[in-house]
Amino acid sequence: METKEKELPTEAATNFYATGRRKSATARVWIFKGQKGFKVNGLDYPKFFPRLDLQIIVEQPFKETNTIGKFRVRAKVKGGGVAGQAGAVRLGIARALLVSDPGCKEILRRNGFLTRDPREKERKKPGRKGARRSFQYTKR
């Protein structure tokens, strides 16, 4: 039985793929070397993420690695809310940048872009109003 070794990208490779997740959002991210543009679910990212803080979150991996304008980004996001989707896109971009250039791992790791945020919504428990909140106590 033959074992398939994972092929590392060559210098000629121009597109890179990675997956990012946060809360219940999942982002599939492709970056293309030497092109410009940034689309999320077919829309320009300022239209998809109208809040400025979410736009800053999504741009962070490019700013820290000084690669703004060197890649075209195409992302497909589903699940969760806009903040979770922005975090998922950021993780996907950081992982794709790592695949394209393993030398930027230290910068991405130091800024926390490669760490998946493990916080998920806690489930509602039986006999309670929410995950932890109880019903109001009445003495009489």
C-alpha positions as CSV (number, residue, x, y, z in Angstrom):
1,M,0.0,0.0,0.0
2,E,1.4,3.3,-1.0
3,T,1.4,6.3,1.3
4,K,0.6,9.7,-0.2
5,E,2.8,12.4,1.1
6,K,1.4,15.9,1.5
7,E,2.8,18.1,-1.3
8,L,4.2,21.4,-0.1
9,P,3.5,24.4,-2.3
10,T,6.2,25.2,-4.8
11,E,7.5,28.6,-5.6
12,A,5.3,28.6,-8.7
13,A,2.1,28.1,-6.7
14,T,0.0,31.2,-6.9
15,N,-3.2,30.2,-5.0
16,F,-3.5,29.0,-1.4
17,Y,-6.4,27.6,0.6
18,A,-7.2,27.5,4.3
19,T,-10.2,27.1,6.6
20,G,-11.0,29.3,9.5
21,R,-13.6,28.8,12.2
22,R,-14.9,30.9,15.1
23,K,-18.0,30.2,17.3
24,S,-20.4,28.5,14.8
25,A,-19.0,30.3,11.7
26,T,-16.9,28.6,9.1
27,A,-14.8,30.4,6.4
28,R,-13.2,28.8,3.4
29,V,-10.5,31.2,2.2
30,W,-8.5,31.3,-1.0
31,I,-5.7,33.8,-1.6
32,F,-4.2,34.4,-5.0
33,K,-0.6,35.8,-5.2
34,G,0.0,38.9,-7.3
35,Q,-3.6,40.1,-7.7
36,K,-5.8,42.6,-5.9
37,G,-9.3,42.4,-4.5
38,F,-11.1,41.1,-1.5
39,K,-14.5,39.4,-1.8
40,V,-16.5,37.6,0.9
41,N,-19.5,35.6,-0.4
42,G,-19.3,37.5,-3.7
43,L,-19.4,41.0,-2.1
44,D,-16.6,43.4,-1.5
45,Y,-15.6,42.9,2.1
46,P,-16.6,46.5,3.2
47,K,-20.1,45.7,2.0
48,F,-20.2,42.3,3.7
49,F,-18.6,43.6,7.0
50,P,-20.1,47.2,7.2
51,R,-18.7,47.8,10.7
52,L,-15.2,49.3,10.7
53,D,-14.1,47.1,13.7
54,L,-14.9,44.0,11.7
55,Q,-13.0,45.3,8.6
56,I,-10.0,45.9,10.8
57,I,-10.2,42.4,12.2
58,V,-10.2,40.9,8.7
59,E,-7.3,43.0,7.5
60,Q,-5.0,42.3,10.5
61,P,-3.0,39.4,9.2
62,F,-2.1,41.3,6.0
63,K,-1.1,44.5,8.0
64,E,1.2,42.5,10.4
65,T,2.9,40.6,7.6
66,N,3.2,43.7,5.3
67,T,1.4,41.9,2.5
68,I,-1.4,44.4,1.9
69,G,-2.3,44.5,-1.9
70,K,-0.1,41.5,-2.7
71,F,-2.9,38.9,-2.6
72,R,-6.5,38.7,-3.9
73,V,-8.8,37.1,-1.3
74,R,-11.9,35.1,-2.0
75,A,-13.8,33.8,1.0
76,K,-17.0,31.8,1.5
77,V,-18.5,32.1,5.0
78,K,-21.5,30.4,6.5
79,G,-23.0,30.0,10.0
80,G,-22.8,32.3,13.0
81,G,-23.1,36.1,13.1
82,V,-21.1,38.8,11.6
83,A,-18.5,39.0,14.4
84,G,-17.9,35.2,14.3
85,Q,-17.7,35.3,10.5
86,A,-15.1,38.1,10.7
87,G,-13.0,36.0,13.1
88,A,-13.3,33.0,10.9
89,V,-12.1,34.9,7.9
90,R,-9.2,36.3,9.8
91,L,-8.1,32.8,10.9
92,G,-8.5,31.5,7.3
93,I,-6.4,34.3,5.9
94,A,-3.7,33.8,8.5
95,R,-3.5,30.0,7.8
96,A,-3.5,30.7,4.0
97,L,-0.6,33.2,4.5
98,L,1.2,30.6,6.5
99,V,0.9,28.1,3.6
100,S,2.1,30.7,1.1
101,D,5.1,31.8,3.2
102,P,6.1,29.6,6.2
103,G,8.6,32.4,7.2
104,C,5.8,34.5,8.6
105,K,4.7,31.9,11.2
106,E,6.4,33.7,14.1
107,I,4.6,37.1,13.3
108,L,1.2,35.4,12.9
109,R,1.7,33.3,16.1
110,R,2.9,36.2,18.2
111,N,-0.2,38.2,17.3
112,G,-2.5,35.3,18.0
113,F,-3.8,34.9,14.4
114,L,-3.1,31.2,14.2
115,T,-4.9,30.3,17.5
116,R,-8.5,29.2,17.0
117,D,-10.8,30.8,19.6
118,P,-12.3,27.8,21.4
119,R,-15.2,29.6,23.0
120,E,-18.6,28.2,21.9
121,K,-22.1,28.9,23.1
122,E,-22.9,26.9,26.2
123,R,-26.1,24.8,25.9
124,K,-29.2,25.4,27.8
125,K,-29.6,23.1,30.8
126,P,-32.9,21.4,31.9
127,G,-34.7,23.1,34.8
128,R,-33.0,26.4,34.1
129,K,-33.9,29.5,32.1
130,G,-30.7,29.5,30.1
131,A,-27.2,27.9,30.2
132,R,-26.7,29.0,33.8
133,R,-29.5,31.4,34.7
134,S,-32.1,29.9,37.0
135,F,-35.7,30.9,37.3
136,Q,-36.4,33.7,39.9
137,Y,-36.7,32.3,43.4
138,T,-39.9,33.1,45.3
139,K,-40.0,32.5,49.1
140,R,-43.9,32.5,49.2
